[in-house]
Structure formats: structure tokens, C-alpha cells
Amino acid sequence: MLTTGQIAKDLSATLIGSAAVTIARLDALDAADGATLSFIRSEKFFSAWTTGRAGAAFIPGKLVKDGRLPAELAFDQTTRALIVVPEPDLAMTTIAGLMNPPPTPPAPGVHATAVIHPTAKIDATATVGPCCTVGEGSVVGANSVLIANVSVGAKVNIGRLCVLHPHVAIYDRSVIGDGVTLHASVTIGADGFGYRPGERGLVKLPHHGNVVLGDNVEIGANSCIDRARFGSTVIGEGTKIDNLVQIGHNGRIGKHCVICGCTGLAGSVTVGDGVQIGGGVGIGDNLTIGRGAKIAGRASVMNDVAEGTTVAGYPAMPGKDYLRILGAMKKAAGLS
């Protein structure tokens, strides 16, 4: 547990109110009690603070004018506190880390039930947990952890400080960078989806390539990254992928992208650095999404997206155009 005074000191933040409020947990304002630290993002949270029971809350500096609180935020400063920070979400993340430190990593070594090919190389500081398998010629780097039931194929290279959660499957020849986190049931390197009509039905196209994940990539549960037909499917450094995402064969995803849940990218899609893709988006094959572009949730992308633009809708179009069309439809229907 921490006090509001300690929290303000640790964050070099301004404290308004009591420095003696003891914080035992973090939660939203509507679920808070006197030992809860919460947050105020904007004016719409003011009433929840004044009528609620939270012992303390973070508030962004932009809402505190010349060091004075808005009148709507009046509270008993002998029993409660507000902590002024640049960004409440980041401050909550920092304090959550102090209050809930990560669990102690498992001891290095190979569990008795794991199956390791004689030619595989497991670093002495790595951990291979129960019922994991590591194939011929594969490498598991320093301080990496395969938690349980992880399947690693042949000639796979797993870097340093990786965490592979239960039931992750990594197919042959995949390359996993340093600091990668793969959540439960992620599949890396399954065959791409490619068929051609033949005399006796569909003929499967072989996929001889692999998957390469850059450093510090994180991939959510049940997501799938397909191997390339030729060459590599690449996920760039620092990119974060949500649960239930499909990346097709020969995709090339840039650095520090965000791809939200239930999104599907068809084969040979190129995504530039820093792109943000909302949930449930579909992107057609062989398209290019320019650096820094944003794609709104549920959009259906059928054409290239220019660098730095925002698109939305079905089919995806510039965001302003989409809003104009919605407005015109509402007006035509007599809803506005």
C-alpha cells in the first residue's frame, strides 16, 4: 500500500489535499472506496469524483488552471486528494507496477516432461516448462520462458527475454526477436491460405517461406501469423497485435504499429510504421497502408491508404467523407 504523499513524490506530481490517504487498490471512480486511487480524464468525470467515495484520483494538469481546481471539483481536502499529472493513464500504469510487481520468473531449466531435440540449443538461463517441445536445430535464447505446452518446430530461433504462454505453436524456421511476448494459443508460421482451381478441385499452393518477428513485439491470444509463400512475413519492432488477429502470408507490418482485435489482413499487405488499425477491420490483399495512417474500427479497406490519413466505413474512405455521408443519410431519414 502507498500513501498519496508517496505517490506524488514518486511521480514528481503536485498534490492537492491530504498526503496521508492510504491507497490499497486502483479502480474506476464509480467502483471506488476511500482506499482507492482512480483517475479523472475530462470534465465529464467531475461529478463522479465529487459524489463518489474515491480516496484519491489523478487529474491531468490541463484541467487545473493556474494551480486552482475548477469549482465543480470541490472536495474535503483533509480526507481526500487529487494528484496533478501530465497524463493520468500513464500515471496509473506506473503506480500499478509499484503496487503489483510482476511475479517472480520461474527458475531456469528444462522441465522433466519437456521434449527437446538433441540438436536444439537451450540457453542455461532459459526456462522450458511442462510438456513443451523444441524441434531439431532450434535455439531458445537467454532468459526466455516457454511456460507450458509450447510447441517449437525445427530450426526456429527464439531470442532473449521472450515469454511464450501456454499452447503457443511456432512452425519451422520462424525467427522470434528479443523481448517478444506471445499470449496463449498464438500460432506463428502456419501455411498461408492459397489455392488454385485444378482438374480435380482446389490445388494447394505450397508456402516455403517463414515468419520474422522483430524485437519487443507482443501478440494477443489466438492470433495467427501465416508464413510467406516465398521470403518472409514480417512483423516490425515494437508492434502490438491484439487477440484474434489474422495476418496473411507475405504481410509486412512496420514498426510500432497497433492492430486491434478481430482484424484480418489478407496476403501481401504492406503496413507502414506507426499505423493504427481499429477492431474488426478487413484489409484486402496486395494493398499498402501508408506510414502513420489510421483505420477506424469495422472499416473494409479495398484500396491503398495514403500516409498519415484516416479512413473509415465500408468501403473505407477518408474519415471526413464518411461522416458527411452518415450525416446526409440521417438527414434524409429525418433523424437529424
N, C-alpha and C positions, 0 to 999 in steps of 0.2 A: 504494500500500500504506500501511496505517496500523499503528501500534503500539497495544497495549491501553491504554497510558497516554494516548495521544492520544484514543482513543475515549472513555475515561472522562471526560477533561477536556471534550471537545466536548459530551457529554451531561450534564455535571454529575452523574455517577454515581459510586457507590462501587466501588473496585477492590479485589478480594481476590486476591492473588497477584502475579505478575510484571507490571511495566509495560513490559517490553521484548519481549513476544511480538509478532512481526510477522504481520500479518493480510493474506493475499493474496486470500482468497475467502470467500464465505458459503455455508453448506450445512447440511444436517441432520446430527445427531450421528452417525448410522450411516454417513455418507459422508464424514466429516471426516478431515483430517490435521492435522499440527502447525501449519499456517499457516491454518487455517480458524477462522472465528468462527461459532458456532452458537447455539442457544438451549435453555433448559430451561423448559418451561411449567408442569410439575407434578411431583409426586413420582415418577410413573411413568417419567420421563426420567432419574432419578438414576443408575441402573445403566449406562445408555448413556453417561453422562458419565464415570463412574469407570473403566469398562472400555474406553472409546473413546480416540481419539487427538486429538480436537479441541484446538487450542491455547488456545481461549477460548470462553466462552459467556455470553450474557445470562441472568440469572436474576431473576424477579420478587421485589421486596422482601418480599412476604408469606411467602416461603419461607425468609427469613433472620430468625431470631428474635433480637432484641436484638443485632444485628450479628454473630451467630455462625451458622456454617453447620451444618446437620444432620450428624451423624456419617457418614451414608451418602454424603456428598459430599466426603469427604476426598480430597485430591489434592496433587501436588507443586507447591507454590506458587512454586518457583524457576523452573519451566519452563512453567507454565500459569496461567490466570487466569479468574476469574469476575467479571462486571461486573453490579452490582446496579442494576436499573432498575424503574420502576413497571410497564411493560408491554413484554415482550420483542419482540412483533410490531412495535410502533411503533418501537422502537429499531432493529430490523433494517431497517425501511424507511428510517429516517434515514441509517444507515450505508451502505446500498445506494446511496442517492442521492449520497453523498460519494465512494464508490468507483467508481461507474458513472454519471458525469454524463450528462444527456441529450445526444443528438447535436446538432451544430450545425444549426440550421434552414436549409433551402435559401434561396438568395438570392431576394429579391423579384423579381417579374416574371412575364410570361406566356410559357410555352414556345412555340416556333415551331409545334409540332403541335397546340396547343390551338385550339379554335374558339369565339370569343367574339362574341355578337351585338353589332352596333353600338350598341344602346341599353343594353347591360349596363354596370355601373359596377364596376370592379375597383380597390380602393384601391391606391395606389402602393406600400404596404408588404406587400401580399398576394402569395402565390405561387400560380400556376396551372400545374400540372405537365403532363407529356406526355399528349396525347390526351384532355385534359379538354374538356368543352363547357359553356358557360354561356349560358342562353337569354335571350330578349327581356326587357328591363327588370329583370333580376336584379341583385343587389348582393352583392359579396363584401367584407367589412369588413377593417379594418386588421389586419395581421399574421396573417391566416388563411392556411391552407395546404391546397390541393387537390393531393394527392400525385401521382396519375396515374389516368387513365381514369375520372375522376369526371364524372357527368352531372348537371347542374343545369338544371332546367326553366325555364319563364318566370315572371317576377315572384316569384322566390324571394329572400328576404332572409337572408343569412348574416352573422352578427355578427362581432365582433372575436375574435382569438386562437383560432379554431376550427381543428381538424385533421380533414380528411376523407381517409380512407385509400383505397387503390385500389378501384375499381368501386363506390363508393357512388353510389346513384341518389336524387336528390331531385326529386320531382314538383312541378308548377306550384303556385305561391302558398304554398309552405311557408315557415315562419318559424323560423330557427335562431338561438338566443340566443348570447351571448358565451361563449367558453371551452368550447364543445361539442366532444366527440370522437366521431366516428363511425368504427367499425372496418370492415374490408374487407367489401364487398358488403351493407352495410346499405341498406335501402330505406325511404325516408320519403315517405309520401303516395300509395302505390298505392291503387286503389279498394278500398273496403270490400266485404265479402262479403255481398251482399244480392240475393235473387231471390224472385220470386213466381210461382206457377203461372199459366199462361195457356193460351189455346186451342191454341197450337202449341208448348207446352212452357214452360220457365222463362223469365221475363221479368226481365232485369237491372235493378235499381234504380240509377239514377244517383247518384253521390256528388259533390256540388258544393262540399263544404267543404274544409278544409285540415288541416295538422298544425302545431302550435306546440311547439317545444322550448324550455324555459327555460334560463337560464344554467347552465353547468357540468354539463350532462347528459352522460353517457357511455353509448354503446350498443355492445354487442358484435357481433362478426362475424355476418353472415347473419340479423340480426334485422329484423323488419318492423313498421312503424308505419303503419296504414291511415288514409287521410283520412276526415274525417267526412262523413256524408250531408248534413247541414246544420251550419253552425258549424265548430267545430274539435275535433280530437283533441289533447289537451294532455298534455305530459309536464312535470312541475313541476321547478323549480330544484333542482339537485344530485342528482337521481335517477340511479341507476346500474342499467343493464339489461345482463344477461349475453348470451352468444351464443345464437342460435336461439330467440329470444323473439318471440311474435306478440302485438301489441296491436291489437284490433279497432277498427272505426270508432266515433267519438264517445266513446272512452275518455277518462277524466280521471284522470290519475295525479298524486298530490300531490307535495310537496317532499320531497327526501331519502329517497326510498324505495329499496329494494333488491329487484330481481326477478331470480331465478336462472335458469339455462339451461333450455331446453326447456319453458318455461311458456307457456301460451296464455290470453289474456283475450278473451272474446267481446265483441261490440259493446256500447257504452254502459255499461261497467263504471266505477264511481267508486271510486277508491282514495285514502284519506286520507293525510295527511302521515306520514312515518316508518314506513310499513308495510314489513314484511319478508316476502317470498314465496320459498319454497324452490323447488328444482328440480323440473321436471316437473309443476307444479301446473296444473290446469284450472279456470277460473272461468267460470261461465255468464253469459249476457247480462243486462244491466239490474240487476246486483247492486251493492251498496255494501259496501266493506271499510272499516271504521272506522279512524280515526287510531290509529297505533301498534299495530295488530293484527299477529299473526304467523301465517303459514300454513306448516305443515310440508310438506316435500317429498312429491310424489306425491299430495297431497290433491286431492279433487274437490269444489269449492265450488259448492253448489247453492242456498244461501240467503245472505242478508246476514250479515256478520260484524261483531259489535259492537266498538266502540272498545276497544283495549287487551287484547283477548282472543287466545288461542292456539287454533287449530283444527288437526285432523289427520284423516286417514283418508278412506275412500270409503263413503258420502258424508261430507264434512267435518263434524266435530262438536267440541265442546270437548275439548282435549287430554287432560284427566284422564279423561273418559268413554272416549275411545279406548283409553287404556292399561288401564282397567278391563276393557273388552271383550276386549282381547288377552289379559289375564291370565286371564279366565274361560274363553276358548277353549283356552288352553294347559292349564289345569287339567282341563277336560272331556276333552281328548285325552290326559291322563295325562303331560303333558310338564313339569309343574312339581310 
